[in-house]
Structures are given as C-alpha cells and as structure tokens.
Amino acid sequence: MQGEIVKISSNLHYVSKDDQLYPCVLRGKFRKQHIIPRVGDYVVFDCEKKVIEEILPRKNSFDRPFVSNIDQAFIVTSVKEPDFSCFLLNRFLTLMELHNVDSIICITKEDLLTEDEKEKIEKVLSYYKKIGYPVVSNQELPKIKELLKGKTSVFTGQTGAGKSTLLNKLNKDWNLLTGEISKALGRGRHTTRNVELYPFLGGKVMDTPGFSALSFQGYSKEEIKNSFKEFQDITCPFKNCSHTKERECFVKKMVEEGVILESRYQSYLQFLKEIEGGKKC
C-alpha cells in the first residue's frame, strides 16, 4: 500500500492513506543504508504490520528541515519589525530555485509603513513581479487560498514575519503556536517545533520550524547563475559569461542602467563568493 508521511515523532512515522493515519516504524534496512525519511515522502508500507517498506523517488528534498516533495513555497517577508531584507529574500528565492520549488512572495505588516516607506517597497516588489514572482499580501486570504489549491505548499521566510499567524488565519482549526517580536533583538523567536503536513483545499500545507540550511555549498557557479530568473533570457557576447569581471557583460550593463535591481546583483555576487570561499550561512 502507498501513502505519504505527514508527521514524524520520535521513531513513529505517521503515514496518511485515504484520510486515515497509520503510525509506522521503519524496516531495519533504512538505518543500515543511512536513509532518513522526511515529512512529505511517499512510501510503500504494510498497513497491518505498520511498517514502512520503501521510500519512493522524491521530486525534491531538504535536510533542514527534513521535508520533501514540495510544489511551492510562500516566502513570508515582513516589511517592518523586522525590516524588509532584499538579501534574505533573495537567499530564500535562490534556495527554492535550486530545489525546483516555485516561490510566492508574501508580504506582512504593511500597516506599519509610512507613505514614503510604502512607495519604496512597492517599487522593489514591482521588480520581483516583473521577473516572474507572484507577490501577495497576508491580508489577501482568498488569493492565497486560491494559490494553495491542489498544491503541496510550505511557508517559510524571516523569523518573526508572521508565518504561523498567517496559517492560523487560513484555518483556525490548526491553532498553531505564534510568537511575538522581541523588541530588544529586533527579531522573532522560532515558535514552530515539529514539521507536520496538513490537508487543505485539495492540497497540503506544511508548517516547519523554518529552513535553517541556507548555505549554497555543493552547488556550481552555473547553478547559482541559472537560479536568477532575470539572467536567463540575457545572452552576453561572451560564451559562459559569469556576469562578474567580464567587460561589456550585458547583465552588468543592465544593472548599471537600473534594469536589473542592484540588490539582486549584489546578492548574486555574494552567493558566488560563498561557494568559492567555502563559507556557510
């Protein structure tokens, strides 16, 4: 029988099949083969013995948190308290591109902005829309629900941006833990502890303690370059242009002209520096 792991607690793996949950253990071969199951894994299991026999091929997988088979990620991004960070947003977007996960930018706390601040943020967000990222406000619940239909979605982003609060608004029955912003530190506390997959609107929503593995170690320069959507349709005069030191590089020219957002390009250079220097985040 095939099912999906929707929760892992201690040595029990809760497998969902036809709206029923089966608390299963693993066969010994998984430990010997150093295979670690993830929430989101599709598995073959024995519903009578409650033993997982096989983990089916994954669409994608992450190590921290241990999750797999995600269709889309809502990058929950505060515009105030904590302040909006292009660099952190770009890091999450690149991480999802590298894992073949569609990204949706979800903005929170717009009511805390002054008119001037709102105008600046809107200009930045219009750029992300232009390069192909949907942008929604956490107040646009009907729009978010429409995007969730039939998809396996994860909510991630800044600590303290209001991920769990948003999930509770989408479905009050979830009653997920929420936290307050620490005024002394200017950031929020991680309040979500366990990973769990919830059925919702014909799809599934995953609540996690956040993606703590944000390093790009193990990826090539080419993969990092291809993860930036705005670079993909630009053909430089140089074959395999890295968009860094090459003269007459079209990408660099478009940055200078303001066509490509400066903060996006600086994030790209920083990510390359990290993989070249072996740095981790």
C-alpha positions as CSV (number, residue, x, y, z in Angstrom):
1,M,0.0,0.0,0.0
2,Q,1.2,3.5,-0.8
3,G,0.8,6.6,1.4
4,E,2.6,9.8,2.5
5,I,4.5,10.6,5.6
6,V,2.7,13.6,7.2
7,K,4.4,13.7,10.6
8,I,7.4,12.2,12.3
9,S,7.5,12.0,16.1
10,S,10.3,10.1,17.8
11,N,10.6,6.7,16.0
12,L,7.0,6.8,14.7
13,H,6.3,7.9,11.1
14,Y,2.6,8.8,10.6
15,V,1.6,7.7,7.1
16,S,-1.6,9.1,5.6
17,K,-3.7,6.9,3.3
18,D,-7.4,7.5,2.3
19,D,-7.8,10.0,5.2
20,Q,-6.5,7.5,7.8
21,L,-3.3,7.8,9.7
22,Y,-1.0,4.8,10.3
23,P,1.8,5.2,12.9
24,C,4.6,3.2,11.3
25,V,8.1,2.2,12.1
26,L,10.9,1.7,9.6
27,R,12.4,-1.5,8.4
28,G,16.0,-2.1,9.6
29,K,17.4,-1.7,6.1
30,F,16.9,2.1,6.2
31,R,19.3,2.6,9.2
32,K,21.9,0.3,7.5
33,Q,21.6,2.3,4.2
34,H,21.6,5.6,6.1
35,I,18.3,6.6,4.6
36,I,16.5,9.3,6.6
37,P,12.7,9.6,5.9
38,R,11.2,13.1,5.5
39,V,7.8,14.6,6.0
40,G,6.3,14.6,2.5
41,D,7.9,11.3,1.5
42,Y,5.7,8.9,-0.5
43,V,6.2,5.4,0.8
44,V,5.2,1.8,0.4
45,F,4.0,0.4,3.8
46,D,2.3,-2.6,5.4
47,C,-0.9,-1.2,6.9
48,E,-1.4,-4.3,9.1
49,K,2.2,-4.6,10.5
50,K,2.5,-0.8,10.3
51,V,6.0,-0.9,8.8
52,I,7.4,1.3,6.1
53,E,8.9,-0.9,3.4
54,E,10.1,1.6,0.8
55,I,10.6,5.3,0.2
56,L,9.5,6.3,-3.4
57,P,11.6,8.7,-5.5
58,R,11.4,12.3,-4.4
59,K,10.7,15.4,-6.5
60,N,13.0,17.4,-4.2
61,S,14.2,17.2,-0.6
62,F,15.7,19.4,2.1
63,D,17.9,18.5,5.0
64,R,17.0,21.2,7.5
65,P,14.1,20.7,8.0
66,F,13.7,17.1,6.7
67,V,11.0,17.6,4.2
68,S,10.4,16.6,0.6
69,N,8.1,16.8,-2.5
70,I,7.2,20.5,-2.1
71,D,5.5,22.2,-5.1
72,Q,5.6,25.8,-3.9
73,A,7.0,28.0,-1.1
74,F,5.4,31.1,0.3
75,I,8.3,33.3,1.3
76,V,6.8,35.3,4.2
77,T,8.5,38.6,4.3
78,S,8.0,41.4,6.8
79,V,8.3,45.0,5.6
80,K,8.7,46.3,9.1
81,E,9.7,44.8,12.5
82,P,11.7,43.0,11.3
83,D,12.7,45.3,8.4
84,F,12.4,44.2,4.8
85,S,15.6,42.5,3.6
86,C,16.2,42.1,-0.1
87,F,19.3,40.0,0.7
88,L,17.4,37.5,2.8
89,L,14.5,37.3,0.4
90,N,17.0,36.6,-2.5
91,R,18.6,33.8,-0.4
92,F,15.3,32.1,0.0
93,L,14.3,32.6,-3.6
94,T,17.6,31.1,-4.8
95,L,17.3,28.2,-2.4
96,M,13.9,27.3,-3.8
97,E,15.0,27.7,-7.4
98,L,17.9,25.3,-6.8
99,H,15.4,22.8,-5.4
100,N,12.9,23.3,-8.3
101,V,10.2,24.8,-6.0
102,D,8.0,27.6,-7.2
103,S,8.1,30.7,-5.0
104,I,5.4,33.2,-4.0
105,I,6.4,36.3,-2.0
106,C,4.0,37.0,0.8
107,I,4.3,40.5,2.4
108,T,3.3,41.2,6.0
109,K,3.0,44.2,8.3
110,E,2.3,46.8,5.6
111,D,0.2,48.7,8.0
112,L,3.4,49.7,9.9
113,L,4.9,51.6,6.9
114,T,4.9,55.3,6.3
115,E,3.7,56.5,2.9
116,D,7.3,57.1,1.8
117,E,8.4,53.7,3.0
118,K,5.4,52.1,1.3
119,E,6.3,53.8,-2.0
120,K,9.9,52.4,-1.8
121,I,8.8,48.9,-1.0
122,E,6.2,48.9,-3.8
123,K,9.0,49.8,-6.3
124,V,11.1,46.9,-5.2
125,L,8.2,44.5,-5.2
126,S,7.2,45.5,-8.7
127,Y,10.6,44.3,-9.8
128,Y,10.1,40.9,-8.4
129,K,6.7,40.7,-10.1
130,K,8.3,41.7,-13.4
131,I,10.8,38.9,-13.3
132,G,8.1,36.3,-12.6
133,Y,7.5,36.0,-8.8
134,P,3.9,36.3,-7.7
135,V,3.5,38.8,-4.8
136,V,0.6,38.7,-2.3
137,S,-0.2,40.4,1.0
138,N,-1.0,38.3,4.1
139,Q,-4.3,40.3,4.1
140,E,-5.3,38.7,0.7
141,L,-6.6,35.4,2.2
142,P,-8.9,34.5,-0.8
143,K,-6.0,34.9,-3.2
144,I,-3.7,32.9,-1.0
145,K,-6.3,30.1,-0.7
146,E,-6.6,30.0,-4.5
147,L,-2.9,29.6,-4.9
148,L,-2.9,26.8,-2.3
149,K,-5.5,24.6,-4.1
150,G,-4.1,21.2,-5.1
151,K,-0.5,22.1,-4.2
152,T,1.9,20.9,-1.5
153,S,3.0,24.2,0.0
154,V,5.4,25.3,2.6
155,F,5.5,28.7,4.4
156,T,9.0,30.0,5.2
157,G,10.9,33.2,5.4
158,Q,12.0,35.7,8.1
159,T,11.7,34.7,11.7
160,G,9.0,36.9,13.3
161,A,7.4,37.7,9.9
162,G,4.1,36.1,10.9
163,K,4.2,32.7,9.3
164,S,2.2,30.8,11.9
165,T,-0.2,33.8,12.4
166,L,-1.0,33.7,8.7
167,L,-1.5,29.9,8.8
168,N,-3.9,30.3,11.7
169,K,-5.9,32.9,9.7
170,L,-6.1,30.5,6.8
171,N,-7.5,27.8,9.1
172,K,-8.3,28.5,12.7
173,D,-8.6,24.8,13.5
174,W,-4.8,24.4,13.1
175,N,-4.3,26.6,16.2
176,L,-0.5,26.7,15.6
177,L,1.8,28.4,18.1
178,T,2.6,32.0,17.4
179,G,5.3,34.3,18.8
180,E,5.8,38.0,19.4
181,I,8.6,40.1,18.1
182,S,11.5,40.5,20.6
183,K,11.9,44.3,20.7
184,A,15.3,44.0,22.3
185,L,16.6,41.8,19.5
186,G,14.5,43.2,16.7
187,R,13.6,39.7,15.5
188,G,11.1,37.0,16.4
189,R,11.5,33.7,18.2
190,H,11.2,30.4,16.5
191,T,7.9,29.0,17.8
192,T,7.2,26.1,15.5
193,R,8.9,23.0,16.7
194,N,7.8,20.0,14.6
195,V,7.1,19.5,10.9
196,E,3.6,18.5,10.0
197,L,1.7,18.2,6.8
198,Y,-2.0,19.4,6.9
199,P,-4.6,18.6,4.2
200,F,-6.1,21.8,2.9
201,L,-8.2,22.8,-0.2
202,G,-7.3,19.7,-2.1
203,G,-3.6,20.1,-1.4
204,K,-1.4,20.1,1.6
205,V,0.3,22.8,3.8
206,M,3.5,22.1,5.6
207,D,4.3,24.0,8.8
208,T,8.0,23.9,9.7
209,P,10.5,25.5,12.2
210,G,12.0,27.2,9.1
211,F,14.7,26.5,6.6
212,S,17.9,26.7,8.6
213,A,20.2,25.2,5.9
214,L,20.6,28.3,3.7
215,S,24.1,27.5,2.5
216,F,24.7,27.0,-1.2
217,Q,27.7,24.7,-0.7
218,G,27.7,21.9,-3.2
219,Y,26.2,23.9,-6.0
220,S,28.2,25.2,-9.0
221,K,28.6,28.7,-10.2
222,E,26.5,27.9,-13.2
223,E,23.6,26.6,-11.0
224,I,23.7,29.8,-8.9
225,K,23.7,31.9,-12.1
226,N,20.8,30.0,-13.5
227,S,18.8,30.4,-10.3
228,F,18.4,34.2,-11.0
229,K,15.4,34.4,-13.3
230,E,16.4,37.8,-14.8
231,F,19.7,36.4,-16.1
232,Q,18.1,33.5,-18.1
233,D,17.0,35.5,-21.1
234,I,20.1,37.6,-21.4
235,T,22.7,36.5,-23.9
236,C,26.1,38.1,-23.3
237,P,28.7,38.5,-26.1
238,F,30.9,36.0,-24.1
239,K,30.2,32.3,-24.0
240,N,29.6,31.1,-20.4
241,C,29.8,34.7,-19.1
242,S,29.8,34.6,-15.3
243,H,28.4,38.2,-15.1
244,T,31.2,39.2,-12.7
245,K,34.5,40.5,-14.2
246,E,33.8,40.3,-18.0
247,R,34.0,43.5,-19.9
248,E,30.8,44.5,-21.8
249,C,28.8,42.0,-19.9
250,F,25.1,42.7,-20.7
251,V,24.0,41.8,-17.2
252,K,26.4,44.3,-15.6
253,K,25.3,46.9,-18.1
254,M,21.6,46.3,-17.2
255,V,22.5,46.7,-13.5
256,E,24.2,50.0,-14.2
257,E,21.1,51.2,-16.2
258,G,18.8,50.1,-13.4
259,V,17.0,47.5,-15.4
260,I,18.3,44.8,-13.0
261,L,17.9,45.6,-9.3
262,E,21.3,46.4,-7.7
263,S,20.4,44.4,-4.6
264,R,19.7,41.3,-6.7
265,Y,23.0,41.5,-8.4
266,Q,24.9,42.1,-5.2
267,S,23.2,39.0,-3.7
268,Y,24.3,37.0,-6.7
269,L,27.9,38.1,-6.2
270,Q,27.7,37.3,-2.5
271,F,26.4,33.8,-3.2
272,L,29.2,33.1,-5.7
273,K,31.7,34.3,-3.1
274,E,30.3,31.9,-0.5
275,I,30.6,28.8,-2.7
276,E,34.1,29.9,-3.8
277,G,35.3,30.5,-0.3
278,G,33.6,27.6,1.3
279,K,31.6,29.8,3.6
280,K,28.4,28.6,5.2
281,C,25.4,30.6,6.5
